[in-house]
Structure formats: structure tokens, C-alpha cells
């Protein structure tokens, strides 16, 4: 039995900037936006064949879910393939192979001509558009984004199931110290080892062609590919100063310290982090029971 997922995510059509900022951006509330990318050339041009023709010989870093380890983040791919070969593979059927935080825009500047940054809010990080490709059934395990930016994730081919958790549940999701990851599996939760999962509640949405989900700063997200497909993410700064400061700390200090200690202490460091996460969650559970 998966963790509790009861709350729906709002779905809105052709929302104005004022409505979006008042109802979602400033309150930092997730929403699925319909019609945000209508009229983008990318909506008509981008498909698997387009990318094979445009940049099929480019080498891409592949993350293979079959090789995934709880004590490793998503920074380093498991191996490299020609982009064309990878796309051929994911089109054939189910696979756990993904492209994560893939930036083809560095290699092909013409892609910038196929979309524009939405005018729905300001503060977009224009140097960091990313794309995500995956085969049917591949999963991006639950995590927060390290830089604590807000994300606009738009689906172009295939579907994605997106499950979000409010950052208020971070301790009960057993977040590792110096990190934005956890070892928990929300689809097959181990309630004996991670009893805090009984107290969390997620929200979910299924993205189809042209849908954009707004993921606020610090919200945990678990993503499943329903059919082979790809999406693009655009990032913007959080309206809250504390999120920007935390993101800066994560990127410039915490992640490097974590990697250094993992290199120096190996499995001992991971076990220490897991112990700290469990202790923190147990304290949080005690508070909830006492209320």
C-alpha cells in the first residue's frame, strides 16, 4: 500500500498573471496550468524524430533505475549513449533509463526559438532550462530540487504521474542531512522502518500533452513515466528569501560537504545520515502523538 495521497492539485485554464501570483506563486501552492504553452512552436515540432534529426549524434548521460542506489544523488549518470540510440531504446517499450536535468540547449541554441519563458511571473533562470526523457515505467525517486527554485514542468510527449509532498513533511519523509534526498519508497513504504510515512499526505496529477505543473520551492516530487516521453522544466526564483538562501547554501556548501564526507567515510557516512534522519523523524512523531 502506497502512502496516503488524497489531496487533488488544482487545474486551471488560461489563468492570468495576477490570478497565478495571488493564488499560487506567492502562497507557494502547486497547480496544473492548461494552455500555458499553446502557440509555442515546440508544441508542434518537438517529438522523438525531431531530436534524432537535430542532435541524434550527441552523447547523453543516462541514469539507469536498475543501477540506482539510495546513497547516491542524481548528479552523475551511469553511462553515456548517442542520443539517437537512447531514443530508439525508450521507444521500444518499458525501461528504467532516463535523462535527468538534460540541457540540449547548450548544444543547439536554435531550440530557444521554439518556446518563450512564460509571462505568468518574473524571476526565471533563463540559463537553466532542462529536459527530461524516460521510458515507459521509469521513475524519478522522491526528492527536492537542490537550488530550491520553483519549477514549471511541461509535458510534450507521453504522460507523467507527478506526486507532490509539502516541504512541511520533510522530516517525516526522512530527508538526509546535507541533502535533498531520502531512502523511502512512497509506492512500497516500509512502515516498520519509516513509521513517519503514516503521517504524510501527498497530492498527485497526471500530465498530458501541453500540461504544465507548477512545483513550488522545496516541494518533494516523485515522478513516473506513463509511456515513453519527455518534458521541459523552466525554473524561477522563489518569492521567499529564506528559500533562496537555503538554495544557495545547498548548492555552494551542503552538497560539496556531503560528497566530501561520502568520499572520505563511504558507507559509514551514509549510515550516519540515515540514523540522523530516523532520529529526527521519531522526534517529530512524538510531537504529533503528544498533540
C-alpha positions in Angstrom: 0.0 0.0 0.0 1.4 3.4 -1.0 1.5 6.4 1.3 -1.7 8.5 1.6 -2.4 10.5 -1.5 -5.8 12.3 -1.1 -5.5 15.9 -1.9 -6.0 16.9 -5.6 -4.0 19.6 -7.3 -5.9 22.5 -8.8 -6.2 22.5 -12.6 -6.8 25.9 -14.3 -7.2 27.1 -17.9 -5.6 30.2 -19.3 -5.0 31.8 -15.9 -3.9 35.5 -15.8 -0.6 36.6 -14.2 -2.5 38.3 -11.4 -4.5 35.2 -10.6 -1.5 33.0 -10.7 0.6 35.2 -8.5 -2.1 35.7 -5.9 -3.4 32.2 -5.8 -0.3 30.0 -6.4 3.1 31.8 -6.7 3.1 33.9 -3.6 1.2 31.3 -1.4 3.6 28.6 -3.0 0.7 26.3 -3.9 1.0 23.7 -6.7 -1.2 23.9 -9.7 -1.6 22.3 -13.2 -1.8 25.0 -15.9 -3.6 24.3 -19.1 -2.9 26.3 -22.2 0.4 27.9 -20.9 2.4 26.7 -23.9 -0.3 27.0 -26.6 1.2 28.5 -29.6 4.8 27.5 -28.8 6.5 26.1 -32.0 7.8 23.3 -29.7 4.3 22.0 -29.2 4.1 21.1 -32.9 7.8 20.4 -33.7 9.2 18.6 -30.7 9.0 14.8 -30.9 11.4 11.9 -30.8 12.1 12.1 -34.5 12.8 15.8 -34.3 15.5 15.2 -31.7 17.0 12.3 -33.6 17.3 14.5 -36.7 18.6 17.6 -34.9 21.1 16.1 -32.5 21.0 12.4 -32.7 24.8 12.0 -32.6 25.1 13.9 -29.3 26.3 11.8 -26.4 23.9 11.9 -23.4 24.3 10.8 -19.8 21.8 8.0 -19.0 20.5 7.3 -15.5 19.5 3.7 -15.1 17.0 3.0 -12.4 18.2 -0.6 -12.3 21.5 0.6 -11.0 20.2 3.2 -8.6 21.4 3.4 -5.0 19.8 5.2 -2.1 23.2 6.7 -1.0 23.8 8.4 -4.4 22.1 11.5 -5.8 21.3 12.2 -9.4 24.4 14.2 -10.2 26.4 11.6 -12.2 24.9 9.5 -15.0 25.5 5.7 -15.0 26.8 5.7 -18.6 26.6 7.5 -22.0 24.9 6.7 -25.3 24.3 8.5 -28.5 21.1 10.5 -28.2 19.6 8.6 -31.2 20.4 5.2 -29.7 18.8 6.2 -26.4 15.6 7.5 -28.0 15.4 4.3 -30.1 15.6 2.3 -26.9 12.9 4.1 -24.9 10.6 4.0 -27.9 10.7 0.2 -28.0 9.0 -0.3 -24.6 9.3 -0.2 -20.8 12.7 0.7 -19.5 14.1 2.4 -16.4 16.5 4.5 -18.3 16.1 8.3 -18.0 17.8 11.5 -19.0 17.8 13.8 -15.9 18.4 17.5 -15.9 19.4 17.2 -19.6 20.4 20.5 -21.2 20.3 20.2 -25.0 20.1 24.0 -25.3 23.8 24.3 -24.8 24.5 22.2 -27.9 21.6 23.5 -30.0 20.8 27.2 -29.5 18.0 27.0 -32.1 15.8 25.2 -29.5 15.4 28.6 -27.8 13.4 29.8 -30.8 10.8 27.1 -30.2 9.5 28.4 -26.9 9.4 31.5 -24.7 9.6 32.0 -20.9 6.0 32.4 -19.6 4.9 35.9 -18.7 2.9 34.5 -15.9 5.6 35.6 -13.4 9.1 37.0 -13.2 12.4 35.7 -11.9 13.0 32.9 -14.5 16.5 31.5 -14.5 17.0 31.8 -18.3 20.3 30.0 -18.4 18.9 26.8 -16.9 16.1 25.2 -19.0 16.3 21.4 -18.7 14.7 18.5 -20.4 13.7 15.1 -19.0 13.4 11.9 -21.1 12.3 8.5 -19.9 10.9 5.1 -21.0 7.6 3.7 -20.0 7.7 2.8 -16.3 10.8 4.7 -15.4 10.7 6.5 -12.1 12.4 9.6 -10.7 12.5 8.8 -7.0 11.2 11.3 -4.5 13.4 14.4 -3.9 13.5 18.1 -3.5 15.3 20.3 -6.0 18.7 21.4 -4.6 18.5 25.0 -5.6 15.0 25.4 -4.1 13.7 27.1 -7.2 10.1 26.9 -8.3 9.6 24.7 -11.4 7.3 24.8 -14.4 7.3 21.3 -15.8 5.6 20.9 -19.2 4.8 17.6 -20.9 5.4 17.2 -24.6 5.2 13.5 -25.4 3.8 10.7 -23.3 2.3 11.2 -19.8 3.7 11.6 -16.3 2.3 10.9 -12.9 3.6 13.5 -10.5 3.2 13.1 -6.8 4.0 16.1 -4.6 4.6 16.5 -0.8 4.6 19.7 1.1 8.0 20.6 2.5 6.4 20.6 6.0 6.7 16.8 5.7 10.5 16.8 5.1 11.4 15.3 8.5 8.7 12.7 8.2 9.9 11.8 4.7 13.3 11.1 6.3 15.4 13.7 4.5 19.1 13.0 4.8 21.2 15.8 6.4 23.2 17.9 3.9 21.0 16.6 1.2 17.6 16.8 -0.6 17.0 13.1 -0.9 15.6 10.2 1.1 15.7 6.4 1.0 11.9 6.0 1.3 9.8 4.4 -1.4 6.3 6.1 -1.4 4.9 3.3 -3.6 6.1 0.5 -1.4 6.6 2.2 2.0 8.3 0.3 4.8 6.2 1.5 7.7 8.2 -0.6 10.2 11.4 1.2 9.3 9.9 4.5 8.4 6.7 5.0 10.6 6.7 8.7 9.9 5.3 7.9 6.4 1.9 7.2 8.1 1.7 11.0 8.9 2.4 12.4 5.4 -0.1 13.2 2.7 0.6 13.7 -1.0 -1.1 15.3 -3.9 -1.0 13.9 -7.4 -1.6 14.9 -11.0 -1.2 13.2 -14.4 0.4 15.4 -17.0 -0.7 15.0 -20.6 0.5 16.8 -23.8 0.7 20.5 -23.2 0.1 20.4 -19.4 2.4 22.4 -17.1 2.6 21.7 -13.4 3.9 24.4 -11.1 6.0 22.9 -8.4 6.7 25.4 -5.6 10.1 25.8 -3.9 11.0 22.8 -1.7 8.1 20.6 -2.6 9.1 16.9 -2.8 8.3 15.2 -6.1 8.0 11.6 -7.2 7.6 11.2 -11.0 6.6 8.2 -13.0 6.6 7.9 -16.8 3.3 6.6 -18.2 4.5 5.7 -21.7 7.8 6.9 -23.1 8.0 10.6 -23.2 9.7 13.9 -22.4 9.1 17.2 -20.7 10.9 20.5 -20.2 11.4 22.4 -17.0 11.8 26.1 -16.6 12.9 27.4 -13.2 12.2 30.7 -11.4 13.2 32.1 -8.0 11.0 31.6 -5.0 9.3 34.7 -3.7 10.6 33.9 -0.2 14.1 35.0 0.7 14.6 32.0 3.0 14.2 29.6 0.1 16.7 31.5 -2.0 19.2 31.4 0.9 18.6 27.7 1.5 19.1 27.0 -2.2 22.3 28.9 -2.2 23.6 27.0 0.8 22.6 23.7 -0.7 24.4 24.4 -4.0 27.5 26.1 -2.7 28.2 24.3 0.6 26.0 21.4 1.7 26.2 19.2 -1.4 30.0 19.6 -1.6 30.4 18.8 2.1 28.2 15.8 1.7 30.2 14.5 -1.3 33.5 15.0 0.6 32.3 13.1 3.6 30.9 10.3 1.5 34.3 10.0 -0.3 36.2 10.0 3.0 33.9 7.8 5.1 31.9 5.9 2.5 29.1 3.7 3.8 29.7 4.9 7.4 28.7 8.4 6.3 25.5 7.1 4.6 24.6 5.1 7.7 25.1 8.1 9.9 22.9 10.2 7.7 20.2 7.6 7.7 20.4 7.3 11.5 20.0 11.1 11.9 17.0 11.1 9.5 15.4 8.3 11.5 16.1 10.1 14.9 14.7 13.4 13.6 11.5 11.6 12.3 11.0 9.8 15.6 11.1 13.2 17.5 8.6 14.6 15.1 6.3 11.6 15.6 6.5 12.1 19.3 5.4 15.7 18.9 2.4 14.7 16.8 1.3 12.0 19.2 1.5 14.4 22.1 -0.8 16.9 20.4 
